[in-house]
Amino acid sequence: MRVTLALASLFSALVCASPAPAYPGYKVIWSDSFPGNPGDKPNTSKWNIITDVRTNGEVQTYTKSNKNLQISGGDTVQLVPRKSAKGAWTSARIESKKAFTPANGKITMFEATIRFGDTPAAHKQGIWPAFWMMGDAVHHGTPWPRCGELDIMETVNGLPTAYGTTHCGNGEKGGPCNEPNGRGAGVALPDYGWHTWTLQIDRTPSGWKSEVIRWLKDGKVFHQVSGADIGDQGIWGTLAHSPMFMILNVAVGGSWPGSPNGATTDSYGSMMEVEYVAVFRST
Ligand SMILES: *[C@@H]1O[C@H](CO)[C@@H](O)[C@H](O)[C@H]1NC(C)=O
């Protein structure tokens, strides 16, 4: 019941969403609402602009060009896949400089408001936008998936479903996060307009088994995983007790969506646009 009430108030706050909304019972501990002029880079005090990653067999090269990554001038950031005359794809990926550790006894929420370019799915084969997190341990020698991964929202090929997923474990097939697929769930995404995507790490219950990670679209839970579901205290700790950094990217091609094809179109119609990213902690 407590959860239901909290979600109801969360949802009503979203109706008049503004950058980093003020949710009753939460304070904002970090946010970016992407101010600036058209063509600016996002604030590099807050974000690393990533150019050297391609871990899922994707075909894009991430660049720092403002053709791929720019402040819109309307308080948003746009990640825009582009195809060269020769058919080479470029795109963008940014990662928060800060990592955030979910505090014991609190609910920590990671949230972004996102929309997609309006090119229809018939022209989005291979386009793979995502808002997700990885354990900061990956920066300090811990391999994936042991570092922990929380995919807050991913969608492929312009299809009308978004997914929330977690990856974890020691690299074994299966395991607590059902690798290699991960432990995930889909939610209907019948349009490309603005939606709010939230991940809550709820450490208010006493005892790690009762702690819960929840995935929400527009304030409604569509997936959750508890400590008991994971069943291993050390692995649960990599997901719910450890510093995580946030990632926004638009991959092109790769193991999940498959390659782009001749009908796949680039530019703003295939972009991901983000209005704000914020981290909240319950008071
Ligand atoms: C960039 O981020 C830093 C660190 O959060 C902040 O102090 C600064 O005001 C930001 N700059 C702009 C132009 O928003």
Ligand as a Chemical Component Dictionary entry (heavy atoms), coordinates in Angstrom:
data_LIG
# 
_chem_comp.id                   LIG 
_chem_comp.type                 NON-POLYMER 
_chem_comp.pdbx_formal_charge   0 
_chem_comp.three_letter_code    LIG 
# 
loop_
_chem_comp_atom.comp_id 
_chem_comp_atom.atom_id 
_chem_comp_atom.alt_atom_id 
_chem_comp_atom.type_symbol 
_chem_comp_atom.charge 
_chem_comp_atom.model_Cartn_x 
_chem_comp_atom.model_Cartn_y 
_chem_comp_atom.model_Cartn_z 
_chem_comp_atom.pdbx_ordinal 
LIG C1 C1 C 0 28.536 22.217 -15.488 1  
LIG O1 O1 O 0 28.528 21.309 -14.409 2  
LIG C2 C2 C 0 29.201 21.810 -13.248 3  
LIG C3 C3 C 0 29.284 20.663 -12.255 4  
LIG O2 O2 O 0 27.998 20.206 -11.901 5  
LIG C4 C4 C 0 28.456 23.028 -12.741 6  
LIG O3 O3 O 0 29.126 23.560 -11.619 7  
LIG C5 C5 C 0 28.387 24.084 -13.851 8  
LIG O4 O4 O 0 27.591 25.164 -13.423 9  
LIG C6 C6 C 0 27.783 23.492 -15.104 10 
LIG N1 N1 N 0 27.879 24.458 -16.197 11 
LIG C7 C7 C 0 26.813 24.861 -16.861 12 
LIG C8 C8 C 0 27.078 25.820 -17.980 13 
LIG O5 O5 O 0 25.680 24.493 -16.597 14 
# 
loop_
_chem_comp_bond.comp_id 
_chem_comp_bond.atom_id_1 
_chem_comp_bond.atom_id_2 
_chem_comp_bond.value_order 
_chem_comp_bond.pdbx_ordinal 
LIG C1 O1 SING 1  
LIG C1 C6 SING 2  
LIG O1 C2 SING 3  
LIG C2 C3 SING 4  
LIG C2 C4 SING 5  
LIG C3 O2 SING 6  
LIG C4 O3 SING 7  
LIG C4 C5 SING 8  
LIG C5 O4 SING 9  
LIG C5 C6 SING 10 
LIG C6 N1 SING 11 
LIG N1 C7 SING 12 
LIG C7 C8 SING 13 
LIG C7 O5 DOUB 14 
# 
